[in-house]
Amino acid sequence: MKITLIAGSNREGATSTSLLRSIERLLKDQHLSVTFVDLRELPLPLYSPDAEALHPNVQRMVEAVADAEGLILATPEYHGSISGVLKNALDYMHAGLVAGKPVLSVSSAGGPMGVSSLLHLQGIVRNLHGVNCPEWISIGASYHSFDSDGHPSDEGMRGRVDSAVGKFVDLTRKLAAGVEAAI
Ligand SMILES: Cc1cc2nc3c(=O)[nH]c(=O)nc-3n(C[C@H](O)[C@H](O)[C@H](O)COP(=O)(O)O)c2cc1C
């Protein structure tokens, strides 16, 4: 099963990206095939409907999304919403890439948690006809530290991430099996 992760920050040392790297490790431990798209390392030009050809970086992201059976999107909480960097990436997408695929949304906030960005992200996923995972994850400022293995230092948060990722993987398996059975 293939999962694509998109890190929606272009800040060096972004905690939303660290959280996504921790999730990547959990998925790899389950021998899942993971593609990590880090929008800091793979900057995308500003989306324009007038552009005639896709920039190679956009092409790479689009292929990674098309190839995946499930997606995990990470964003910093910016002014009660998602980052412009992630919104720009999502503007390149269309229902043909996302429809019917489970999507887990995760955020990092400066406050206690970043629910607004998660709600906005789930709204965008819904408009792309993706299947919002019933779980989501937000790490507020008091959960921004990671241990030497790259997992959240707080035991409770580690458990929460584990559980949310487990439920996302289950949902992705079920939906992928349903698609295969229907073919
Ligand atoms: C432009 C901007 C807007 C922000 N707005 C919010 C906000 O509305 N709520 C909040 O809790 N934190 C806000 N923050 C703080 C970030 O959410 C916080 O620093 C978070 O850890 C950023 O994620 P990152 O570590 O992945 O960059 C904002 C930060 C920036 C730079």
The ligand as an SDF file (V2000), in Angstrom:
LIG
                    3D

 31 33  0  0  0  0  0  0  0  0999 V2000
    2.2560   33.8410    9.9670 C   0  0  0  0  0  0  0  0  0  0  0  0
    2.0270   33.0620   11.2240 C   0  0  0  0  0  0  0  0  0  0  0  0
    0.7490   32.9640   11.7400 C   0  0  0  0  0  0  0  0  0  0  0  0
    0.5070   32.2210   12.8930 C   0  0  0  0  0  0  0  0  0  0  0  0
   -0.7690   32.0990   13.3550 N   0  0  0  0  0  0  0  0  0  0  0  0
   -1.0280   31.2980   14.4090 C   0  0  0  0  0  0  0  0  0  0  0  0
   -2.3690   31.0850   14.8440 C   0  0  0  0  0  0  0  0  0  0  0  0
   -3.3190   31.6060   14.2980 O   0  0  0  0  0  0  0  0  0  0  0  0
   -2.5800   30.2670   15.9070 N   0  0  0  0  0  0  0  0  0  0  0  0
   -1.5370   29.6500   16.5560 C   0  0  0  0  0  0  0  0  0  0  0  0
   -1.7770   28.8990   17.5010 O   0  0  0  0  0  0  0  0  0  0  0  0
   -0.2500   29.8280   16.1570 N   0  0  0  0  0  0  0  0  0  0  0  0
    0.0210   30.6370   15.1030 C   0  0  0  0  0  0  0  0  0  0  0  0
    1.3020   30.8090   14.6560 N   0  0  0  0  0  0  0  0  0  0  0  0
    2.3800   30.0580   15.3230 C   0  0  0  0  0  0  0  0  0  0  0  0
    2.6450   28.7670   14.5690 C   0  0  0  0  0  0  0  0  0  0  0  0
    1.4720   28.0190   14.3920 O   0  0  0  0  0  0  0  0  0  0  0  0
    3.6620   27.9150   15.3260 C   0  0  0  0  0  0  0  0  0  0  0  0
    4.8940   28.6020   15.3760 O   0  0  0  0  0  0  0  0  0  0  0  0
    3.8160   26.5520   14.7020 C   0  0  0  0  0  0  0  0  0  0  0  0
    4.6440   25.7810   15.4940 O   0  0  0  0  0  0  0  0  0  0  0  0
    4.3640   26.6570   13.3050 C   0  0  0  0  0  0  0  0  0  0  0  0
    4.5390   25.3690   12.7750 O   0  0  0  0  0  0  0  0  0  0  0  0
    5.9800   24.8970   12.2420 P   0  0  0  0  0  0  0  0  0  0  0  0
    6.8320   24.6040   13.4500 O   0  0  0  0  0  0  0  0  0  0  0  0
    5.6510   23.6650   11.4550 O   0  0  0  0  0  0  0  0  0  0  0  0
    6.5470   26.0030   11.4290 O   0  0  0  0  0  0  0  0  0  0  0  0
    1.5760   31.5680   13.5370 C   0  0  0  0  0  0  0  0  0  0  0  0
    2.8710   31.7090   13.0310 C   0  0  0  0  0  0  0  0  0  0  0  0
    3.0920   32.4350   11.8790 C   0  0  0  0  0  0  0  0  0  0  0  0
    4.4990   32.5400   11.3220 C   0  0  0  0  0  0  0  0  0  0  0  0
  1  2  1  0
  2  3  1  0
  2 30  2  0
  3  4  2  0
  4  5  1  0
  4 28  1  0
  5  6  2  0
  6  7  1  0
  6 13  1  0
  7  8  2  0
  7  9  1  0
  9 10  1  0
 10 11  2  0
 10 12  1  0
 12 13  2  0
 13 14  1  0
 14 15  1  0
 14 28  1  0
 15 16  1  0
 16 17  1  0
 16 18  1  0
 18 19  1  0
 18 20  1  0
 20 21  1  0
 20 22  1  0
 22 23  1  0
 23 24  1  0
 24 25  2  0
 24 26  1  0
 24 27  1  0
 28 29  2  0
 29 30  1  0
 30 31  1  0
M  END
$$$$
